[in-house]
Amino acid sequence: METPNDRDLAPQDIEKVKRLKEAYGRLKDEISKVIVGQDEVLEQLFISLFSKGHALLVGVPGLAKTLMISSLAKVLDLSFHRIQFTPDLMPADITGTEVIQEDKASGTRAFKFLKGPIFANVILADEINRTPPKTQAALLESMQEHQVTVGGERYPLEEPFFVLATQNPIEQEGTYPLPEAQLDRFMFMIQVGYPSLEEEREILRRTTETREARVETVLHGNEILELQEIVRRVPIADQVLNYALRLTRATRLNDPAAPSFIKELLSWGAGPRASQYLVIAAKAKAILEGRFHVSAEDIQAVVHPVLRHRIITNFSAEAEGIRSDDVIDRLVDSIDPNESEALADGKLPGILN
């Protein structure tokens, strides 16, 4: 398979990539002081961060999602705010509000903006589906534009800016599912599963002792911003780019080249943002592993968290117990990553029904 040359990156960038790989190892070591297991979840969190993306974590209560995110902020020396989403939460409780303040010297009154908890580097939106859509939408501008608009004034958010939302899959009463337009703003939907037997035994040991683990800072904000820019400069071969494009376009029912099982199992496919996130996430994964090019395996490694919340299964699939992840598995098996045909004719080559 075609791979770009290391020289496509500047020498100074190559050195930074090597340092990032070393730092990534230290980051995982520090996080492991407080989090047992969840290696795949942590890797996806770091990929999101270095891709300038946001992530939605889905898992039952008690899986240390909040501890994981707060520890992530500590090892990266980033400010952290946790917002507990409740049915009575208002948009101003997130973004901030204007209040009238009196100048004691002159006696004049003027509006002053009091910043809300959204003004931090890492935001934990805990149980985001417990609040109504109006409040959920308060996050949209900050996630997309990295700014907040209040009273006609724009207030930029400090970079890097990273929203991590959690969602409980088993509590449905009194919840407001995120609309597809907002789900699409999240780069990844990360499934947080139960620990293994050995991992849970280690969790019991750690949480029933008096010793408290502390993590040390590995990277600072300016370093993270540099590395985020390097990720986007990582070269990718046209063949791999086309592979990501074919995976996304194959989920669309109105595309004549979509596999038959897609038309049978889905009611909606992924949009162009999915292709963009597949490529940038694959670049970040390659960088974290110290490589200077993207492979088809990198695309396959991130395809599930990128697509699982962007494709919607229909009633037939749900009746048969088929999840979006199952559809993605079939999709990956049906498309040959070594297919090198161009997409000039608008068709998707190499798809097996």
C-alpha positions as CSV (number, residue, x, y, z in Angstrom):
1,M,0.0,0.0,0.0
2,E,1.2,3.5,-0.8
3,T,2.6,5.4,2.2
4,P,3.9,8.9,2.2
5,N,7.6,9.5,3.0
6,D,8.6,10.7,6.5
7,R,10.1,13.8,4.8
8,D,6.6,15.1,4.1
9,L,6.9,16.4,7.7
10,A,9.4,19.1,8.6
11,P,12.4,17.8,10.7
12,Q,11.3,19.8,13.7
13,D,7.8,18.3,13.5
14,I,9.3,14.8,13.3
15,E,11.1,15.5,16.6
16,K,7.9,16.7,18.2
17,V,6.1,13.5,17.0
18,K,8.8,11.4,18.7
19,R,8.4,13.5,21.9
20,L,4.7,13.0,21.7
21,K,5.0,9.3,21.6
22,E,7.2,9.4,24.7
23,A,4.7,11.7,26.4
24,Y,1.8,9.5,25.4
25,G,3.5,6.6,27.3
26,R,3.9,8.8,30.3
27,L,0.3,10.0,30.1
28,K,-1.0,6.4,30.2
29,D,1.3,5.6,33.1
30,E,0.1,8.6,35.1
31,I,-3.6,7.9,34.3
32,S,-3.1,4.2,35.3
33,K,-2.3,5.4,38.9
34,V,-6.0,6.2,39.3
35,I,-7.8,4.4,36.5
36,V,-7.6,0.6,36.2
37,G,-7.9,-0.7,32.6
38,Q,-10.1,1.1,30.1
39,D,-7.1,1.4,27.8
40,E,-9.2,1.6,24.6
41,V,-11.4,4.4,26.2
42,L,-8.3,6.4,27.2
43,E,-6.7,6.0,23.8
44,Q,-9.9,7.3,22.1
45,L,-10.0,10.3,24.6
46,F,-6.4,11.2,23.7
47,I,-7.2,10.9,20.0
48,S,-10.2,13.2,20.4
49,L,-8.1,15.7,22.3
50,F,-5.2,15.9,19.8
51,S,-7.7,16.0,16.9
52,K,-9.5,19.1,18.4
53,G,-12.6,17.0,18.8
54,H,-15.2,16.4,21.5
55,A,-16.4,13.0,22.8
56,L,-19.6,11.5,24.2
57,L,-19.0,8.7,26.7
58,V,-21.8,6.2,27.1
59,G,-21.8,3.7,30.0
60,V,-23.6,2.7,33.2
61,P,-22.9,4.5,36.5
62,G,-19.9,3.6,38.5
63,L,-17.4,3.1,35.7
64,A,-15.2,6.1,36.8
65,K,-16.1,8.3,33.8
66,T,-15.9,11.5,35.9
67,L,-12.6,10.4,37.6
68,M,-11.1,9.6,34.2
69,I,-11.9,13.0,32.8
70,S,-10.8,15.0,35.8
71,S,-7.5,13.0,35.9
72,L,-7.0,13.6,32.2
73,A,-7.2,17.4,32.8
74,K,-4.6,17.1,35.6
75,V,-2.0,15.2,33.6
76,L,-2.4,17.7,30.8
77,D,-2.3,20.8,33.2
78,L,-5.7,22.0,31.9
79,S,-8.5,23.8,33.8
80,F,-11.5,21.5,34.4
81,H,-15.1,22.3,35.1
82,R,-17.9,19.7,35.7
83,I,-21.5,20.7,34.8
84,Q,-24.2,18.4,36.2
85,F,-27.0,18.5,33.7
86,T,-30.4,18.4,35.4
87,P,-34.0,19.1,34.1
88,D,-34.0,22.6,35.6
89,L,-30.6,23.6,34.2
90,M,-30.8,26.8,32.1
91,P,-28.5,28.0,29.3
92,A,-27.2,30.9,31.4
93,D,-26.1,28.3,34.0
94,I,-23.6,27.1,31.4
95,T,-22.6,30.1,29.4
96,G,-22.8,32.8,32.1
97,T,-25.0,35.9,32.4
98,E,-24.9,39.6,32.5
99,V,-25.6,41.4,35.8
100,I,-26.0,45.1,36.6
101,Q,-23.0,46.3,38.7
102,E,-22.7,49.7,40.3
103,D,-19.4,51.7,40.2
104,K,-19.1,52.9,43.8
105,A,-16.8,55.8,42.8
106,S,-19.0,57.3,40.1
107,G,-22.4,55.8,41.1
108,T,-23.0,54.7,37.5
109,R,-24.4,51.3,36.7
110,A,-23.4,49.0,33.8
111,F,-23.8,45.5,32.7
112,K,-21.0,43.1,33.6
113,F,-20.7,39.6,32.2
114,L,-20.1,36.8,34.7
115,K,-18.5,33.8,33.0
116,G,-20.2,30.4,33.4
117,P,-18.5,27.0,33.9
118,I,-18.1,26.6,30.1
119,F,-15.0,28.8,30.4
120,A,-12.4,26.1,31.1
121,N,-10.2,23.9,28.9
122,V,-11.9,20.6,29.8
123,I,-15.7,20.5,30.3
124,L,-17.4,17.5,31.7
125,A,-21.1,17.7,30.7
126,D,-22.4,15.0,33.1
127,E,-25.5,13.2,32.1
128,I,-26.1,15.5,29.2
129,N,-29.4,13.8,28.2
130,R,-31.0,14.8,31.6
131,T,-31.6,18.4,30.5
132,P,-34.0,19.8,27.9
133,P,-33.0,20.5,24.3
134,K,-32.9,24.3,24.9
135,T,-30.1,23.8,27.4
136,Q,-28.3,21.1,25.4
137,A,-28.2,23.6,22.5
138,A,-26.3,26.0,24.7
139,L,-23.2,23.9,24.1
140,L,-23.5,23.9,20.3
141,E,-21.8,27.3,19.7
142,S,-19.0,26.7,22.1
143,M,-18.3,23.2,20.7
144,Q,-18.3,24.4,17.1
145,E,-17.0,28.0,17.3
146,H,-15.1,27.9,20.6
147,Q,-16.9,31.0,21.7
148,V,-20.0,32.1,23.7
149,T,-22.3,34.9,22.6
150,V,-24.2,36.7,25.3
151,G,-26.1,40.0,24.9
152,G,-24.6,40.4,21.4
153,E,-21.1,40.2,22.6
154,R,-18.7,37.3,21.7
155,Y,-16.5,35.8,24.3
156,P,-13.8,33.5,23.0
157,L,-13.0,30.3,25.0
158,E,-9.5,29.5,26.1
159,E,-7.7,27.0,24.0
160,P,-7.4,24.0,24.0
161,F,-11.1,23.5,24.5
162,F,-12.5,20.0,24.9
163,V,-16.1,18.9,25.8
164,L,-16.6,15.5,27.2
165,A,-20.2,14.5,27.8
166,T,-21.5,11.4,29.6
167,Q,-24.8,9.6,28.9
168,N,-26.4,6.8,30.9
169,P,-27.9,4.2,28.6
170,I,-30.1,2.5,31.1
171,E,-32.1,5.5,32.5
172,Q,-34.7,6.6,30.0
173,E,-37.3,8.2,32.2
174,G,-37.0,12.0,32.4
175,T,-34.3,12.0,29.7
176,Y,-34.1,14.0,26.5
177,P,-32.1,12.1,23.8
178,L,-29.6,14.3,21.9
179,P,-30.9,15.2,18.4
180,E,-28.8,14.0,15.5
181,A,-27.6,17.5,14.7
182,Q,-26.0,17.8,18.1
183,L,-24.7,14.2,18.2
184,D,-22.9,15.0,15.0
185,R,-20.8,17.7,16.8
186,F,-19.2,14.9,18.8
187,M,-16.2,13.4,17.1
188,F,-16.4,10.1,19.0
189,M,-19.1,8.2,20.8
190,I,-17.1,6.1,23.2
191,Q,-18.5,3.0,24.8
192,V,-17.3,2.5,28.4
193,G,-17.7,-1.1,29.4
194,Y,-17.5,-3.1,32.6
195,P,-14.0,-4.0,33.9
196,S,-12.6,-7.6,33.7
197,L,-12.4,-9.8,36.8
198,E,-8.8,-8.9,37.4
199,E,-9.4,-5.2,36.8
200,E,-12.3,-5.1,39.2
201,R,-10.3,-6.9,41.8
202,E,-7.6,-4.2,41.5
203,I,-10.3,-1.5,41.7
204,L,-11.5,-3.0,45.0
205,R,-8.0,-3.0,46.4
206,R,-7.3,0.6,45.5
207,T,-10.7,2.0,46.5
208,T,-10.8,0.3,49.9
209,E,-7.4,1.6,51.1
210,T,-6.5,4.9,52.7
211,R,-3.7,5.6,50.2
212,E,-4.6,8.2,47.6
213,A,-2.9,8.2,44.2
214,R,-1.8,11.5,42.7
215,V,-1.0,12.1,39.1
216,E,1.7,14.4,37.8
217,T,1.5,16.8,34.8
218,V,3.0,15.6,31.6
219,L,1.9,18.1,29.0
220,H,0.9,21.8,29.2
221,G,-1.6,23.8,27.2
222,N,0.8,25.3,24.7
223,E,2.4,22.0,23.9
224,I,-1.0,20.5,23.3
225,L,-1.9,23.3,20.8
226,E,1.4,22.6,18.9
227,L,0.7,18.9,18.7
228,Q,-2.9,19.5,17.5
229,E,-1.5,21.5,14.6
230,I,1.1,18.8,13.8
231,V,-1.7,16.2,13.6
232,R,-3.3,18.0,10.8
233,R,0.0,18.1,8.8
234,V,0.4,14.4,8.9
235,P,0.4,13.1,5.3
236,I,-2.1,10.6,4.1
237,A,-2.1,8.7,0.8
238,D,-4.9,9.1,-1.6
239,Q,-5.7,5.4,-1.4
240,V,-6.3,5.7,2.4
241,L,-8.2,8.9,2.0
242,N,-10.5,7.2,-0.5
243,Y,-10.9,4.3,1.9
244,A,-12.3,6.6,4.6
245,L,-14.5,8.2,2.0
246,R,-15.9,4.9,0.8
247,L,-16.7,3.8,4.3
248,T,-18.8,6.9,4.9
249,R,-20.6,7.1,1.6
250,A,-21.5,3.4,1.8
251,T,-23.8,4.1,4.7
252,R,-26.0,6.4,2.7
253,L,-29.2,4.7,1.5
254,N,-29.6,7.0,-1.6
255,D,-26.2,6.1,-2.9
256,P,-26.7,3.4,-5.7
257,A,-23.4,1.8,-4.7
258,A,-24.4,1.2,-1.1
259,P,-24.4,-2.5,-0.1
260,S,-27.8,-4.1,0.1
261,F,-27.6,-4.8,3.8
262,I,-27.2,-1.0,4.4
263,K,-30.5,-0.4,2.7
264,E,-32.1,-3.2,4.7
265,L,-30.8,-2.2,8.2
266,L,-30.4,1.6,8.2
267,S,-32.8,4.5,8.1
268,W,-30.1,7.2,7.9
269,G,-26.4,7.3,7.0
270,A,-23.4,9.4,8.0
271,G,-22.7,12.9,6.6
272,P,-19.5,14.5,5.4
273,R,-18.3,15.3,8.9
274,A,-17.9,11.6,9.5
275,S,-15.3,11.4,6.6
276,Q,-13.5,14.4,8.1
277,Y,-13.3,12.9,11.5
278,L,-12.2,9.5,10.2
279,V,-9.2,11.1,8.6
280,I,-8.2,13.4,11.4
281,A,-8.7,10.7,14.0
282,A,-6.6,8.3,12.0
283,K,-3.9,10.9,11.8
284,A,-3.9,11.4,15.5
285,K,-3.7,7.7,16.2
286,A,-0.7,7.4,13.9
287,I,1.0,10.3,15.6
288,L,0.4,8.8,19.1
289,E,2.1,5.6,17.9
290,G,5.1,7.6,16.6
291,R,4.3,7.0,12.9
292,F,4.4,9.7,10.2
293,H,1.8,8.4,7.9
294,V,-1.8,7.0,8.1
295,S,-2.7,3.5,7.2
296,A,-6.0,1.7,6.5
297,E,-5.6,0.0,9.9
298,D,-5.7,3.5,11.5
299,I,-9.0,4.2,9.8
300,Q,-10.4,0.8,10.9
301,A,-9.3,1.5,14.5
302,V,-11.5,4.7,14.7
303,V,-14.4,3.8,12.5
304,H,-16.6,2.5,15.3
305,P,-16.5,5.6,17.6
306,V,-16.8,7.9,14.6
307,L,-19.8,6.2,12.9
308,R,-21.8,4.5,15.7
309,H,-23.7,7.7,16.5
310,R,-24.0,8.9,12.9
311,I,-25.9,5.9,11.5
312,I,-29.4,5.1,12.6
313,T,-30.7,1.6,12.4
314,N,-34.3,1.1,11.3
315,F,-37.1,-0.9,13.0
316,S,-36.2,-4.1,11.2
317,A,-32.6,-4.0,12.6
318,E,-33.8,-3.1,16.1
319,A,-36.3,-6.0,16.0
320,E,-33.5,-8.4,15.2
321,G,-31.2,-6.9,17.9
322,I,-28.8,-5.5,15.4
323,R,-26.8,-2.5,16.7
324,S,-25.0,0.2,14.8
325,D,-21.7,-1.4,15.7
326,D,-22.8,-4.7,14.1
327,V,-23.6,-2.8,10.9
328,I,-20.2,-1.1,11.0
329,D,-18.5,-4.5,11.4
330,R,-20.2,-5.8,8.2
331,L,-19.4,-2.6,6.4
332,V,-15.6,-2.9,7.3
333,D,-15.7,-6.5,6.1
334,S,-17.4,-5.6,2.8
335,I,-14.9,-2.9,1.7
336,D,-11.4,-3.8,0.5
337,P,-8.9,-1.2,1.9
338,N,-6.4,-2.2,-0.8
339,E,-8.8,-1.1,-3.6
340,S,-6.9,1.7,-5.4
341,E,-9.5,2.8,-8.0
342,A,-10.2,6.5,-8.1
343,L,-13.6,7.9,-7.2
344,A,-13.8,10.2,-10.3
345,D,-16.9,8.4,-11.6
346,G,-18.7,8.8,-8.3
347,K,-19.0,5.1,-7.7
348,L,-17.7,3.0,-4.7
349,P,-15.4,0.3,-5.9
350,G,-14.7,-2.9,-4.1
351,I,-18.0,-3.2,-2.1
352,L,-19.2,-6.7,-1.6
353,N,-22.9,-7.3,-1.0
